[in-house]
Amino acid sequence: MENEKDILKGIVNEEALAAVKFDEKGLVPAIVQDFFSKKVLTLAYMNKESLGITLKEGRTCFWSRSRRELWRKGETSGNFQTVVNITADCDSDALVVQVIKDGPACHTGADSCFFNGVYQSEGQNPFSYDDLYDLISGRKTDPKEGSYTTYLFDKGMEKILKKVGEESTEVIIAGQKGDKKETIYEVADLAYHVMVMMVEAGIPLDAVTAELAKRHVIDHKVKQERLGGEED
């Protein structure tokens, strides 16, 4: 395509890249987001050189305002961030960088740099599969008396698998009855027990997310091939 060229299995839109606006200090804010969970990981800054390095190496590189030097994320910690895509906003003066991370984004060891809650609406309770997975993991590493999750871990994989089987049956029964409310309830039960099984088996949530993303890409390619075949 015109104004585009391949770089590390990706495509750089030269026109959009040239339109990126840097401030009077030569910097542009870069909001780093987890590609799979969509969680905001950190807010950093890039100059032209660090943005160029990011595109060339396929990993995030920023400009450290405190140290006044280039900062390749993961260079010392090993927590690299592989870039999936970079998008500029409507004014081209801010970037969203979606990444696949190798470890925590924050220097504190937290998954994200954003964890100090300032305000939360009473009408909306925050929920994410990542938070649920972390909560379940905590019941295994730090058992809590009276916790059903801790009870399952104490009983072991055989008990956990039995519950997964029972909940799967409940989902089937609810689906056959055509009861949407009950089906939703049973699917939630199944999802929870499957996560307990994953934690017990040492399977991270990202691994399943990556597998689903891979299948989505394959499905998209197959669909394109089928459409191409129909046109022929």
C-alpha positions in Angstrom: 0.0 0.0 0.0 1.1 3.6 -0.6 3.0 5.3 2.3 3.3 1.9 4.1 6.1 -0.5 4.5 6.7 -3.8 6.4 8.7 -3.7 9.6 9.0 -6.8 11.8 5.9 -8.4 10.5 4.0 -5.2 11.0 3.0 -2.3 8.9 4.0 1.3 9.5 1.7 4.0 8.1 4.3 6.6 7.2 1.7 9.3 6.7 0.2 8.8 10.2 3.7 8.5 11.7 4.8 11.8 10.2 1.7 13.5 11.6 2.5 12.6 15.2 2.9 15.9 17.1 5.6 16.2 19.8 5.3 18.9 22.4 7.8 21.7 23.1 10.0 19.2 24.9 10.0 16.9 21.9 7.7 14.3 23.7 4.4 12.6 23.0 2.4 10.8 25.8 2.1 7.0 25.2 -0.7 5.2 27.0 0.4 1.5 27.2 -2.5 -1.0 27.1 -2.5 -4.8 27.5 -3.5 -6.2 24.1 -5.5 -9.1 25.6 -7.2 -7.6 28.7 -7.3 -4.0 27.4 -6.2 -2.9 30.9 -4.2 0.4 30.9 -0.7 -0.5 32.1 1.2 2.7 32.3 1.6 6.2 30.9 5.0 7.0 29.5 6.5 9.4 27.0 8.3 8.9 23.7 10.5 11.2 21.6 11.1 10.7 17.9 14.1 8.5 18.6 12.4 6.2 21.1 9.4 5.9 18.9 11.7 4.9 16.0 13.4 2.3 18.2 10.0 1.0 19.3 9.0 0.5 15.6 12.3 -1.0 14.6 12.7 -3.4 17.6 9.0 -4.3 18.1 9.3 -3.6 21.8 8.5 -0.5 23.8 11.2 2.1 24.2 10.4 5.4 26.0 12.2 8.6 27.0 12.8 8.8 30.8 12.0 12.4 31.8 13.7 12.0 35.2 16.9 10.3 34.0 16.8 12.2 30.6 17.7 9.1 28.6 16.2 6.4 26.5 14.5 3.7 28.5 13.9 0.3 26.9 11.2 -1.3 29.0 12.4 -4.6 30.4 16.1 -3.9 29.8 16.9 -4.4 33.5 13.8 -6.2 34.8 13.2 -8.6 31.9 9.6 -7.4 31.7 9.6 -6.6 28.0 6.5 -5.4 26.2 6.1 -6.6 22.6 4.2 -4.1 20.5 1.1 -5.2 18.7 -0.2 -1.9 17.4 0.2 1.9 17.9 -2.7 4.3 17.4 -2.6 8.1 17.4 -5.6 10.1 18.7 -7.7 12.5 16.6 -5.1 15.3 17.0 -2.1 13.0 16.6 -0.6 14.3 19.9 -1.1 11.2 22.0 -0.5 7.5 21.4 -2.1 4.3 22.6 0.4 1.4 22.5 -1.1 -2.1 22.7 1.4 -4.7 24.0 1.9 -8.3 25.0 3.7 -8.1 28.3 6.3 -10.5 29.7 5.7 -9.4 33.3 4.4 -6.6 35.5 4.3 -3.1 34.0 4.9 -1.2 37.2 8.2 -0.8 39.1 6.3 -1.8 42.3 5.7 -5.2 40.9 2.0 -4.5 40.2 0.5 -5.6 36.9 -0.5 -2.0 36.1 0.8 1.3 37.3 -2.8 2.3 37.9 -4.1 0.9 41.2 -4.7 3.8 43.5 -8.5 4.2 43.4 -9.7 7.8 43.5 -13.4 7.4 42.9 -15.9 4.6 42.3 -19.5 4.9 41.5 -21.8 3.1 44.0 -24.0 1.9 41.2 -21.2 0.0 39.3 -19.1 -2.7 40.8 -15.8 -3.1 38.9 -15.2 -6.6 37.6 -12.6 -8.2 35.4 -11.6 -11.8 34.7 -8.0 -10.8 35.7 -9.2 -9.6 39.1 -11.2 -12.8 39.7 -8.3 -15.0 38.6 -6.0 -13.1 41.0 -8.5 -13.4 43.8 -8.8 -17.2 43.2 -5.0 -17.5 43.1 -4.8 -15.7 46.4 -7.0 -18.3 48.0 -4.5 -20.9 47.0 -1.3 -19.1 48.0 -2.9 -17.5 51.1 -5.7 -19.9 52.3 -8.6 -18.3 54.1 -10.6 -20.2 56.7 -14.2 -20.6 55.6 -13.5 -19.8 52.0 -15.2 -22.2 49.5 -12.3 -21.6 47.0 -9.8 -22.5 49.7 -11.9 -25.6 50.4 -11.7 -26.7 46.7 -7.9 -26.3 46.7 -7.6 -28.3 49.9 -9.6 -31.1 48.3 -7.4 -31.1 45.2 -7.8 -31.5 41.4 -10.2 -34.5 41.6 -12.8 -32.5 43.6 -12.3 -29.4 41.4 -12.8 -31.4 38.2 -15.9 -33.1 39.6 -17.4 -29.6 40.3 -16.5 -28.5 36.7 -18.3 -31.5 35.4 -21.4 -30.8 37.6 -21.5 -27.2 36.6 -21.2 -28.1 32.9 -24.2 -30.4 33.3 -26.1 -27.5 35.0 -25.3 -25.3 32.0 -26.6 -27.9 29.6 -29.8 -28.4 31.5 -30.5 -24.6 31.8 -29.8 -24.2 28.1 -32.2 -27.0 27.2 -34.9 -25.4 29.2 -34.4 -22.1 27.4 -34.2 -20.3 30.7 -31.9 -17.4 29.9 -31.6 -16.1 33.5 -30.8 -19.6 34.9 -28.3 -20.2 32.0 -26.4 -17.0 32.8 -26.3 -18.0 36.4 -24.9 -21.5 35.6 -22.4 -20.2 33.0 -21.0 -17.9 35.7 -20.7 -20.8 38.1 -18.9 -22.9 35.4 -16.6 -20.0 34.6 -15.6 -19.7 38.2 -14.9 -23.4 38.7 -12.9 -23.5 35.4 -10.7 -20.7 36.7 -10.2 -22.6 40.0 -9.1 -25.6 37.8 -6.7 -23.3 35.8 -5.1 -22.0 39.0 -4.7 -25.5 40.4 -3.1 -26.6 37.0 -0.9 -23.5 36.8 -2.5 -22.2 33.6 -2.4 -18.4 33.4 -5.4 -16.5 32.1 -3.2 -15.0 29.4 -2.5 -18.4 27.9 -6.2 -19.0 27.2 -6.7 -15.5 25.9 -3.8 -16.0 23.6 -5.2 -19.2 22.3 -8.6 -17.6 21.6 -6.8 -14.7 19.8 -4.9 -17.2 17.7 -8.1 -19.0 16.8 -9.7 -15.7 15.8 -6.8 -14.9 13.5 -7.1 -18.4 11.9 -10.9 -18.1 11.6 -10.4 -14.7 9.9 -7.9 -16.1 7.4 -10.2 -19.1 6.6 -13.1 -16.7 6.1 -11.0 -14.7 3.7 -9.9 -17.8 1.8 -13.5 -18.9 1.5 -14.6 -15.5 0.2 -11.8 -15.6 -2.3 -12.8 -19.0 -3.4 -16.4 -17.9 -3.9 -15.3 -14.9 -6.0 -13.3 -17.3 -8.3 
